[in-house]
């Protein structure tokens, strides 16, 4: 019969407390009988207040039982499987294992083996003699002591320690190596990916309980950590593996990760820079005034903004690595690969003018030291500033930056800007401190969009020229009266867009919001005009054409456009001529 509830009812309607079926007083530690399954054991309630434990015996195997204890210091209710059998005329109890680490089927099989050993006169645990009782926690401590100092970077060590303390459950740590299965790893991966795991986190001088956020990237990193842990054990000789015969993480399917990053546009970068450099944004480190942040945290983010450093590299920056006379910052980079030993190298970051101004101010304020942290902690000056993530989250919300923008996206944005400026990928690789060109290729998708614009500008105008009114004609040289080739369709759009802007600029501030916004966007796209017509490229011309089509759509909007303000002899004529060319290009349908 199924169990109705976990509280107040036992198997076959027998209550755990009160009076039994015969009306006699029942005690909590008197064994009851039930078919022990995982679902039943999971539903067993905790003992009432003031009671130590109670028992539940199996109906299929005499002597097989589970003992439910009062909650421990972690508010967990231990449920221990055991087996009782007569040895030399006396009943003796043998502990089998804890529910959660063992299933009911595993514990029942273990009870049968103990029974067989006792009946044959052997040691009750004889079947365990060739299997070590080493736990996953024992292996982790050995791995940490013997492998980490030479095999992992300091940042990776700190990250693995956080993972182990926050996200690895106690029941998994107590598993014997021979009991670890694929399902255990999958459960950990699912919980981390879903989020909501409670753990304690330090906030300045105290600790608070927080919940983990959903993260597929973090779930995959934890799987990689556990895989490395078991791989370390499997490299030993077979007789030293302590019951571990395979890597349970090998068959794990990793969570899908999103490799895209947020690229901050020019307006967002300008607003962020203005906020970081504004004096009214700053306060003392210990102040919690609204809309003000610790000056040290703002300085660290400002340095990341102007140099592209990783946030850990910025926080751990030492004055001995800042070379004002050379204009560089030297960062030691240590990488480890599976096919080569650890390699230490140094990357040199150029100190730009804004970064030099910032570092000079901090250096003079600190008394022009030769060594020491650039961003020391105000609570413990011998340590560096530890965490600026909370400050960044608040700044992002205050400036209305995209919610998914991470602090590391400042580095992504700088790498993208360097590539878009025309720097060679090898030069960007050296500046950013990447080990291979594959890292630079991650940022090429933004640059590729400009390549697509080039292709689209060429393909969209094949066979079209202005002399025949935009119609496709057989190829033949076309010359104007001056004896030179007539302008292409895109250059005609640029010229007419320039004329329209000239008409609108006289009353730009009085235009409707939508029209004014699109006019400013078109004017920003006309930047090559400053260098003359020869500086225009097909992609520049096509970008202007796209912006011009958006401006025309805003002007002709029946609700928020110019409407009756269109002058037939001025801006109205300019709009009409520009729309004609845009229709030939296919950028405007009607």
Secondary structure, 3 states (H helix, E strand, C coil): CCCCCCCCCCHHHCCCCCECCCCCECCCCCCEEECCCHHHHHHCCCCCCCCCEEEEEECCCCCEEEEEECCCCCCCCCEEEEEEEEECCEEEEEEEEEECCECHHHHHHHHHHHHHHHHCCCCCCHHHCCCCCCEHHHHHHHHHHHCHHHHCCHHHHHHHHHHHHHHCCHHHHCCEHHHCCHHHHHHHHHHHHHCCCEEEEEECCEEEEEECCCCHHHHHHHHHHHHHHHHHHHCCCHHHCCCCCCCCCCCCCCCCCCCCCCCCCHHHHHHHHHHHHCHHHEECCCCCCCCCEEHHHHHHHHHHHHHCCCHHHHHCCEHHHEECCCCEEEEEEEEEECCEEEEEEEEEEECCHHHHHHHHHHHHHCCCCCCCECCECCCCCCCECCCCHHHHHHHHHHCCCCCCCCCCHHHHHHHHHHHHCCCCHHHHHHHHCCCCHHHHHCCHHHHHHHHHHHHHHHHHCCCECHHHCCCECCCCCCECCCCCECCCHHHHHHHHHHHHHHHHHHHHHHCCHHHHHHHHHHHHHCHHHHHCHHHCCHHHHHHHHHHHHHHHHHHCCCCCCCHHHCCCCCHHHHHHHHHHHHHHHCCCCC
